[in-house]
Amino acid sequence: MADRTIRIILQAGIILAVVAALPYKIFELDRYFVPKELVLNVAALVIAVLLVARRRSLWFDVADALLALFLIWSAASALLATNYWAAQRSLGVTVSGAVIFWGARSAAERGLYRPILVAAAIAAVCAAALALAQAYGLETEYFSANRSPGGTFGNRNFVAHMAVIGLPSLVWCTVTARRPFGALLGSLGAAVLAAALVLSRSRAAWLAVWATAIILLVPMLASRKYWRGGSIGGRFARLSLAGVIGGMAAIVLPNTLNWNSESPYLDSARAVVDYKKGSGRGRVAQYRNSLSMSLENPVFGVGPGNWPVEYVQFAPSGDRSIADDGMTANPWPSSDWVAFVSERGFVPTLALLGTFVVLFFGSLRRWSELKDPDAVLAQCVLAGTIVATMVVSAFDVVLLLAAPAFMVWSVLGATSGIRDATGARRGREVRISPRALSLAAAGIILVVLASTARSATQAVAMSMVGRGGHTAGWLTGATWDPGSYRINLRVAQLYSRRGHCSVARPYARRAVALFPLAPEARRIRRSCE
């Protein structure tokens, strides 16, 4: 019963994380991040309680151990961070993602992996469809004009990441569909995904598609002996054709996107690996500066979520990562792995990398012990999802964001938890004392509970501020979300301009405490001291 409940929560959560968004445009991009984090944290909280309630012993393998090391080290790093609010928020996404992984693994051990992969495929198609709706003229306050077509993600790159990460699941659902109608829907979904990927002009996503196809070519050929003679080959051919048609249609059909170039898609294709100019050159400079940050804090980093707090002191004049207000343009670097190294240190980054390596090579072994072709192909989904995730996370943030993290960890857990034909579990049983188990469970649940509460209060704070036209709304928002630099700074600005320094001073001090190097917050604090 518990595993079926976990399966339902995962299915609903993956899809809800895609569509969740808030209409308050003054809070770009948090109006997309916060509701998705709330979905992730709520799902993880319920799953954690269900897992803990029935466990008296643990089944652990190497991947579990490495992931646990990553969590423990990240938690230690968070305790040493400058901005505890940012550290708690980032750590919450990490811990919740791990809980989702273990929950999906538990469900897969009971043979419930198919519904989870179907939900991942649906979520990817929904993300792509909403982006296409924006590209072809749909207007709503839940969409952002910046980095269009971003749909309910606010950024076209994030949509492309979701699409390419969900692509292996979509292919699997299509070729293993139990009815021809399901295969037809999968082919139509592939057309939608291909069109969104083309319009996104996301070079990281395009590179991930090619990398996944090339790396999985040999495993797919090797797996052919397990499914030869069925309808899988024909369905895959039709899905591929639908994807090509969808991509070509996206290029030909007129849309509302205002590209500066006459050949935008060709220009993006030519610049896939160009790091001598443009955004590629900026990424290299940012990686170099972040490495300096890592070398100065090699053990625990600067703390989860604290890259934007500390990066400004490592950035030289003219760094493109720094905006006009002296703050970083984005709250994270252009790579998950750069973020992990600089924020948490080298050891946890290697532990997480080791988790993916172990899962990848584990997916290519012991196929003969699995009970049916669907389970064998699900191992290809595991390998393909890891490859796609590794590629896009090398060029942008994926595992630091709630929606893609939800999808990645759900798919990895569902596919790695499949038992062999005898029903035997992978790994080994570890018996620990009830007290130790209770302490570990309490720690995880406490972090996820705190993250759930924080996401909820952030959403309430945004609703209180609304469109930002009333001072009272900003004051109420600061009460609900005291860890928001944006809200505290705005309250300080509003009252300092009126000469009410007695009111502005505590908010300016709070803003400086959150971002000690922020020029505007320091200026207001000095003027009111």
C-alpha positions as CSV (number, residue, x, y, z in Angstrom):
1,M,0.0,0.0,0.0
2,A,2.8,2.4,0.9
3,D,4.6,1.8,-2.4
4,R,1.4,2.5,-4.4
5,T,0.9,5.7,-2.5
6,I,4.6,6.7,-3.3
7,R,4.0,5.9,-6.9
8,I,0.9,8.1,-7.1
9,I,2.7,10.9,-5.3
10,L,5.6,10.7,-7.8
11,Q,3.3,10.6,-10.8
12,A,1.4,13.7,-9.6
13,G,4.5,15.5,-8.4
14,I,6.5,15.2,-11.6
15,I,3.6,16.7,-13.6
16,L,2.7,19.4,-11.1
17,A,6.3,20.5,-10.9
18,V,6.1,21.3,-14.6
19,V,2.9,23.4,-14.6
20,A,3.3,25.1,-11.2
21,A,4.0,28.9,-11.5
22,L,2.9,32.2,-10.0
23,P,1.8,35.3,-11.9
24,Y,3.9,37.9,-9.9
25,K,6.3,39.1,-12.6
26,I,8.2,41.3,-10.2
27,F,9.7,38.1,-8.8
28,E,11.4,36.7,-11.9
29,L,12.6,33.8,-11.9
30,D,11.5,32.9,-8.3
31,R,7.8,32.9,-9.3
32,Y,8.6,29.8,-11.2
33,F,11.2,28.2,-8.9
34,V,9.3,28.6,-5.6
35,P,6.1,26.8,-6.5
36,K,8.0,24.0,-8.1
37,E,10.2,23.7,-5.0
38,L,7.0,23.5,-2.9
39,V,5.7,20.6,-5.0
40,L,9.1,18.8,-4.7
41,N,9.3,19.4,-1.0
42,V,5.8,18.4,-0.2
43,A,6.1,15.2,-2.3
44,A,9.5,14.4,-0.6
45,L,8.0,15.0,2.9
46,V,5.2,12.6,2.4
47,I,7.4,10.0,0.8
48,A,10.0,10.3,3.6
49,V,7.3,9.6,6.2
50,L,6.0,6.6,4.3
51,L,9.5,5.2,3.9
52,V,10.5,5.7,7.5
53,A,7.2,4.3,8.9
54,R,7.8,0.8,7.6
55,R,11.6,0.4,7.6
56,R,13.5,-1.5,10.3
57,S,16.6,-2.2,8.2
58,L,18.1,-0.7,5.1
59,W,19.2,-2.1,1.7
60,F,22.2,-0.2,0.6
61,D,24.4,-0.3,-2.5
62,V,27.3,1.8,-3.6
63,A,25.1,4.4,-5.3
64,D,23.1,4.8,-2.1
65,A,26.3,5.2,0.0
66,L,27.8,7.8,-2.3
67,L,24.5,9.8,-2.4
68,A,24.3,9.7,1.4
69,L,27.9,11.0,1.6
70,F,26.9,13.8,-0.7
71,L,23.9,14.7,1.5
72,I,25.9,14.6,4.8
73,W,28.7,16.7,3.4
74,S,26.3,19.2,1.9
75,A,24.6,19.6,5.2
76,A,27.9,20.2,6.9
77,S,28.7,22.8,4.3
78,A,25.4,24.5,4.9
79,L,26.2,25.0,8.5
80,L,29.3,27.1,7.5
81,A,27.6,29.3,4.9
82,T,27.3,33.1,5.1
83,N,23.7,33.2,4.0
84,Y,21.9,30.5,5.9
85,W,18.6,31.1,4.1
86,A,20.1,30.5,0.7
87,A,21.9,27.4,2.1
88,Q,18.7,26.0,3.6
89,R,16.8,26.4,0.3
90,S,19.5,24.8,-1.8
91,L,20.1,22.0,0.7
92,G,16.3,21.4,0.7
93,V,16.2,20.7,-3.0
94,T,19.2,18.3,-2.7
95,V,17.7,16.3,0.2
96,S,14.2,16.2,-1.3
97,G,15.7,15.0,-4.6
98,A,17.4,12.2,-2.7
99,V,14.2,11.2,-1.0
100,I,12.5,11.1,-4.4
101,F,15.2,8.8,-5.6
102,W,14.8,6.4,-2.7
103,G,11.0,6.5,-3.0
104,A,11.1,5.7,-6.7
105,R,13.5,2.9,-6.0
106,S,11.2,1.5,-3.4
107,A,8.2,1.6,-5.8
108,A,10.3,0.0,-8.6
109,E,11.2,-2.9,-6.3
110,R,7.4,-3.7,-6.3
111,G,7.3,-3.6,-10.1
112,L,5.8,-0.1,-10.2
113,Y,8.4,1.5,-12.4
114,R,6.2,1.8,-15.6
115,P,3.8,4.4,-14.2
116,I,6.7,6.6,-13.0
117,L,8.3,6.6,-16.5
118,V,5.0,7.3,-18.1
119,A,4.6,10.3,-15.8
120,A,8.1,11.5,-16.6
121,A,7.3,11.3,-20.4
122,I,4.0,13.2,-19.9
123,A,5.8,15.9,-17.9
124,A,8.4,16.4,-20.6
125,V,5.7,16.7,-23.3
126,C,3.7,19.1,-21.1
127,A,6.7,21.3,-20.6
128,A,7.4,21.3,-24.4
129,A,3.7,21.9,-25.3
130,L,3.5,24.9,-23.0
131,A,6.6,26.4,-24.5
132,L,5.2,25.8,-28.0
133,A,1.9,27.5,-27.0
134,Q,3.9,30.6,-26.0
135,A,5.9,30.5,-29.2
136,Y,2.8,30.4,-31.3
137,G,1.0,33.2,-29.7
138,L,-0.6,32.2,-26.4
139,E,-0.4,35.0,-23.9
140,T,-0.8,34.6,-20.1
141,E,0.6,36.3,-17.1
142,Y,2.1,32.9,-16.2
143,F,4.5,33.2,-19.1
144,S,7.6,35.4,-19.2
145,A,8.7,37.4,-22.2
146,N,12.3,37.0,-21.1
147,R,14.1,34.1,-22.7
148,S,11.0,33.0,-24.6
149,P,9.5,30.5,-25.2
150,G,10.0,29.4,-21.6
151,G,6.4,28.4,-20.9
152,T,5.9,27.7,-17.1
153,F,9.7,27.7,-16.6
154,G,10.4,31.3,-17.5
155,N,13.4,30.3,-19.6
156,R,13.6,28.4,-22.9
157,N,16.8,26.6,-21.8
158,F,15.1,25.1,-18.8
159,V,12.3,23.8,-21.0
160,A,14.8,22.2,-23.3
161,H,16.6,20.6,-20.4
162,M,13.3,19.0,-19.2
163,A,12.6,17.8,-22.7
164,V,15.9,16.1,-23.3
165,I,16.0,14.6,-19.8
166,G,12.5,13.2,-20.4
167,L,13.2,12.0,-23.9
168,P,14.6,8.5,-23.0
169,S,11.4,7.9,-20.9
170,L,9.2,9.0,-23.8
171,V,11.0,6.7,-26.2
172,W,10.7,3.8,-23.7
173,C,7.0,4.4,-23.1
174,T,6.4,4.6,-26.9
175,V,8.2,1.4,-28.0
176,T,6.9,-0.6,-25.0
177,A,3.3,0.7,-25.1
178,R,0.7,-2.0,-24.4
179,R,-1.6,-0.6,-27.0
180,P,-1.0,0.8,-30.5
181,F,-2.8,4.0,-29.4
182,G,-0.2,4.5,-26.7
183,A,2.5,4.2,-29.2
184,L,0.8,6.8,-31.4
185,L,0.5,9.2,-28.5
186,G,4.2,8.7,-27.8
187,S,5.1,9.5,-31.5
188,L,3.0,12.7,-31.3
189,G,4.8,13.6,-28.0
190,A,8.2,13.1,-29.8
191,A,7.1,15.6,-32.4
192,V,6.2,18.1,-29.7
193,L,9.5,17.6,-27.9
194,A,11.5,18.0,-31.1
195,A,9.7,21.2,-32.0
196,A,10.3,22.7,-28.6
197,L,14.0,21.6,-28.7
198,V,14.5,23.4,-32.0
199,L,12.7,26.6,-31.0
200,S,14.6,26.6,-27.7
201,R,17.9,27.1,-29.5
202,S,19.5,25.4,-26.4
203,R,22.9,24.3,-27.4
204,A,23.3,22.2,-24.3
205,A,20.1,20.3,-25.0
206,W,21.0,19.7,-28.6
207,L,24.4,18.4,-27.6
208,A,22.7,16.2,-25.0
209,V,20.5,14.6,-27.7
210,W,23.5,13.8,-29.9
211,A,25.6,12.5,-26.9
212,T,22.8,10.3,-25.7
213,A,22.2,8.8,-29.2
214,I,25.9,8.2,-29.8
215,I,26.7,6.7,-26.4
216,L,23.6,4.5,-26.3
217,L,24.0,3.2,-29.9
218,V,26.1,0.1,-28.8
219,P,23.9,-0.7,-25.8
220,M,20.8,-0.5,-27.9
221,L,22.2,-2.8,-30.5
222,A,23.3,-5.2,-27.8
223,S,19.8,-5.2,-26.2
224,R,18.3,-6.1,-29.6
225,K,18.5,-9.8,-28.9
226,Y,16.1,-9.3,-26.0
227,W,13.3,-7.6,-28.0
228,R,13.9,-8.8,-31.6
229,G,10.8,-9.9,-33.5
230,G,8.4,-7.6,-31.7
231,S,7.0,-4.2,-32.7
232,I,9.7,-2.2,-30.9
233,G,11.8,-1.5,-34.0
234,G,8.9,-0.3,-36.0
235,R,7.6,2.0,-33.3
236,F,11.1,3.5,-32.8
237,A,11.3,4.2,-36.5
238,R,7.9,5.9,-36.5
239,L,8.8,7.9,-33.3
240,S,12.1,9.1,-35.0
241,L,10.2,10.1,-38.1
242,A,7.7,12.1,-36.0
243,G,10.5,13.8,-34.2
244,V,12.1,14.8,-37.5
245,I,8.8,16.1,-38.8
246,G,8.2,18.1,-35.6
247,G,11.6,19.7,-35.8
248,M,11.2,20.7,-39.4
249,A,7.7,22.1,-38.8
250,A,9.1,24.3,-36.0
251,I,11.6,25.8,-38.4
252,V,9.1,26.3,-41.2
253,L,6.0,27.5,-39.4
254,P,5.8,31.2,-38.4
255,N,5.9,32.0,-34.7
256,T,5.9,35.1,-32.4
257,L,9.6,34.8,-31.4
258,N,11.7,37.8,-32.4
259,W,15.1,36.5,-33.1
260,N,17.8,39.0,-34.0
261,S,19.3,36.8,-36.6
262,E,17.9,35.8,-40.0
263,S,19.0,32.2,-39.5
264,P,18.8,31.8,-35.7
265,Y,18.7,28.0,-35.6
266,L,21.6,27.6,-38.0
267,D,23.6,30.1,-36.0
268,S,23.0,28.2,-32.7
269,A,24.0,24.9,-34.4
270,R,27.2,26.4,-35.6
271,A,28.0,27.8,-32.1
272,V,27.3,24.5,-30.2
273,V,31.0,24.2,-29.1
274,D,32.2,27.8,-29.6
275,Y,33.9,29.0,-26.5
276,K,35.9,31.8,-28.0
277,K,33.1,34.4,-28.1
278,G,29.7,35.2,-26.9
279,S,28.1,33.2,-24.0
280,G,30.6,30.4,-24.4
281,R,33.5,32.8,-23.6
282,G,31.6,34.2,-20.7
283,R,31.1,30.6,-19.3
284,V,34.8,29.8,-19.5
285,A,35.6,33.0,-17.6
286,Q,33.0,32.3,-15.0
287,Y,34.2,28.7,-14.5
288,R,37.8,30.0,-14.0
289,N,36.7,32.5,-11.4
290,S,34.5,29.9,-9.6
291,L,37.5,27.5,-9.6
292,S,39.4,30.2,-7.7
293,M,36.6,30.3,-5.2
294,S,36.8,26.5,-4.9
295,L,40.5,26.5,-4.3
296,E,40.1,28.9,-1.5
297,N,37.4,26.8,0.1
298,P,38.3,23.3,-1.1
299,V,36.8,21.3,1.8
300,F,33.3,22.6,2.4
301,G,33.0,25.3,-0.3
302,V,31.2,28.6,0.4
303,G,27.9,26.8,1.3
304,P,25.0,25.6,-0.8
305,G,23.2,28.4,-2.6
306,N,26.0,30.8,-1.6
307,W,27.8,31.1,-5.0
308,P,26.1,34.5,-5.7
309,V,27.0,35.7,-2.2
310,E,30.7,35.2,-2.6
311,Y,31.4,35.2,-6.4
312,V,31.6,39.0,-6.7
313,Q,34.9,39.1,-4.8
314,F,36.5,36.7,-7.2
315,A,35.1,38.3,-10.4
316,P,37.4,40.8,-12.2
317,S,36.2,44.0,-13.6
318,G,34.1,43.5,-16.7
319,D,33.0,40.0,-15.8
320,R,29.8,39.3,-17.7
321,S,28.3,37.4,-14.8
322,I,28.0,40.6,-12.8
323,A,25.0,42.8,-13.5
324,D,24.9,46.6,-13.4
325,D,23.8,46.6,-9.7
326,G,27.0,44.8,-8.7
327,M,25.3,41.5,-8.0
328,T,25.5,38.3,-10.0
329,A,23.1,38.2,-13.0
330,N,22.0,34.7,-12.0
331,P,21.8,33.1,-8.5
332,W,23.9,30.2,-9.7
333,P,26.8,29.5,-12.1
334,S,26.3,28.1,-15.6
335,S,26.9,24.5,-14.5
336,D,25.7,22.2,-11.7
337,W,29.2,20.9,-11.3
338,V,30.8,24.3,-11.0
339,A,28.2,25.1,-8.4
340,F,28.7,21.9,-6.4
341,V,32.5,22.3,-6.4
342,S,32.5,26.0,-5.4
343,E,29.6,25.7,-2.9
344,R,30.1,22.3,-1.3
345,G,33.7,21.3,-2.0
346,F,35.5,18.6,-4.0
347,V,34.6,15.6,-1.9
348,P,30.7,15.8,-2.2
349,T,31.0,16.7,-5.9
350,L,33.1,13.5,-6.5
351,A,30.6,11.5,-4.4
352,L,27.7,12.7,-6.6
353,L,29.6,12.1,-9.8
354,G,30.4,8.6,-8.5
355,T,26.7,8.0,-7.9
356,F,26.0,8.7,-11.6
357,V,29.0,6.6,-12.7
358,V,27.9,3.6,-10.6
359,L,24.3,3.9,-11.8
360,F,25.4,4.2,-15.5
361,F,27.7,1.2,-15.5
362,G,25.2,-0.8,-13.4
363,S,22.6,-0.2,-16.0
364,L,24.7,-2.0,-18.6
365,R,25.2,-5.2,-16.6
366,R,23.1,-8.4,-15.9
367,W,20.5,-7.9,-18.5
368,S,20.0,-11.6,-18.8
369,E,18.8,-11.7,-15.2
370,L,15.9,-9.3,-15.9
371,K,12.5,-10.9,-16.4
372,D,11.3,-9.2,-19.7
373,P,12.4,-6.9,-22.6
374,D,10.7,-3.9,-21.0
375,A,13.0,-4.1,-18.0
376,V,16.1,-4.4,-20.2
377,L,15.1,-1.3,-22.2
378,A,14.4,0.5,-18.9
379,Q,18.1,0.1,-18.2
380,C,18.8,1.9,-21.4
381,V,16.5,4.7,-20.1
382,L,18.6,4.8,-17.0
383,A,21.8,5.1,-19.0
384,G,20.3,7.7,-21.4
385,T,18.9,9.8,-18.6
386,I,22.3,9.9,-16.9
387,V,24.0,11.0,-20.1
388,A,21.5,13.7,-20.9
389,T,21.6,15.0,-17.3
390,M,25.4,15.0,-17.3
391,V,25.6,17.0,-20.5
392,V,23.0,19.7,-19.8
393,S,24.2,20.0,-16.2
394,A,27.7,20.7,-17.5
395,F,26.4,23.9,-19.2
396,D,23.6,25.0,-16.9
397,V,21.8,24.2,-13.6
398,V,19.6,21.2,-13.5
399,L,19.9,19.3,-10.2
400,L,19.8,22.6,-8.4
401,L,16.3,23.3,-9.8
402,A,13.2,21.6,-8.4
403,A,11.4,20.4,-11.6
404,P,14.3,18.9,-13.4
405,A,15.7,17.4,-10.2
406,F,12.3,15.8,-9.5
407,M,12.3,14.2,-13.0
408,V,15.9,13.1,-12.9
409,W,15.8,11.5,-9.5
410,S,12.4,9.9,-10.2
411,V,13.6,8.2,-13.4
412,L,16.9,7.2,-11.9
413,G,15.2,5.6,-8.9
414,A,12.5,3.9,-10.9
415,T,14.9,2.3,-13.4
416,S,17.7,1.4,-11.0
417,G,15.3,-0.2,-8.5
418,I,14.0,-2.9,-10.9
419,R,14.6,-6.4,-9.5
420,D,15.8,-9.3,-11.4
421,A,13.7,-12.3,-12.5
422,T,14.1,-14.0,-9.1
423,G,12.9,-10.9,-7.2
424,A,16.3,-10.4,-5.5
425,R,17.3,-6.9,-4.4
426,R,20.4,-5.2,-5.4
427,G,23.0,-4.3,-2.8
428,R,23.2,-5.6,0.7
429,E,21.0,-5.4,3.8
430,V,22.4,-3.1,6.5
431,R,20.9,-3.5,10.0
432,I,21.3,-0.5,12.2
433,S,19.9,0.2,15.6
434,P,16.5,1.7,15.9
435,R,17.9,4.7,17.5
436,A,20.4,5.4,14.7
437,L,17.7,4.8,12.1
438,S,15.4,7.2,14.0
439,L,18.0,9.9,14.1
440,A,18.8,9.6,10.4
441,A,15.2,9.7,9.5
442,A,14.5,12.6,11.8
443,G,17.3,14.6,10.3
444,I,16.0,14.0,6.7
445,I,12.4,14.7,7.7
446,L,13.4,17.9,9.6
447,V,15.3,19.3,6.6
448,V,12.4,18.5,4.2
449,L,9.8,19.9,6.6
450,A,11.8,23.1,7.0
451,S,12.1,23.4,3.2
452,T,8.4,22.8,2.7
453,A,7.6,25.5,5.2
454,R,10.1,27.9,3.6
455,S,8.7,27.3,0.1
456,A,5.1,27.9,1.4
457,T,6.1,31.2,3.2
458,Q,7.9,32.4,0.1
459,A,4.8,31.8,-2.0
460,V,2.7,33.7,0.6
461,A,5.3,36.6,0.6
462,M,5.0,36.9,-3.2
463,S,1.3,37.0,-3.0
464,M,1.4,39.7,-0.3
465,V,3.7,41.8,-2.5
466,G,1.6,41.2,-5.6
467,R,2.6,43.6,-8.3
468,G,4.8,45.6,-5.9
469,G,2.7,48.8,-5.9
470,H,2.0,49.0,-2.2
471,T,4.5,49.5,0.6
472,A,2.3,47.6,3.0
473,G,2.6,44.5,0.7
474,W,6.4,44.7,0.8
475,L,6.4,45.0,4.6
476,T,4.1,42.0,5.0
477,G,6.2,40.1,2.5
478,A,9.3,40.7,4.5
479,T,7.5,39.3,7.6
480,W,6.6,36.1,5.7
481,D,10.0,35.7,4.0
482,P,12.8,37.4,6.1
483,G,15.4,35.5,4.1
484,S,14.5,37.3,0.8
485,Y,17.2,39.8,-0.1
486,R,15.0,41.3,-2.8
487,I,12.1,42.1,-0.4
488,N,14.3,43.4,2.4
489,L,16.2,45.6,0.1
490,R,13.0,47.0,-1.5
491,V,11.6,47.9,2.0
492,A,14.8,49.6,2.9
493,Q,14.8,51.6,-0.3
494,L,11.2,52.7,0.1
495,Y,11.6,54.1,3.6
496,S,15.1,55.5,3.1
497,R,13.9,57.6,0.2
498,R,11.2,59.0,2.4
499,G,13.8,59.8,5.1
500,H,12.4,57.2,7.5
501,C,15.8,55.6,8.4
502,S,14.5,54.3,11.7
503,V,12.2,51.9,9.7
504,A,14.7,51.3,6.8
505,R,17.7,50.5,9.0
506,P,16.7,47.0,10.2
507,Y,15.8,45.9,6.7
508,A,19.0,47.3,5.2
509,R,21.0,45.5,7.9
510,R,19.1,42.3,7.1
511,A,19.8,42.7,3.4
512,V,23.6,43.2,4.1
513,A,23.6,40.1,6.4
514,L,22.2,38.1,3.5
515,F,24.6,39.6,0.9
516,P,27.5,41.3,2.6
517,L,29.0,42.6,-0.6
518,A,25.8,44.0,-2.2
519,P,26.5,47.6,-3.1
520,E,23.0,49.0,-2.8
521,A,22.2,47.4,0.5
522,R,25.5,48.7,2.0
523,R,24.9,52.1,0.7
524,I,21.5,52.3,2.4
525,R,22.9,51.0,5.6
526,R,25.6,53.6,5.6
527,S,23.2,56.4,4.9
528,C,21.0,55.4,7.7
529,E,23.6,54.6,10.4
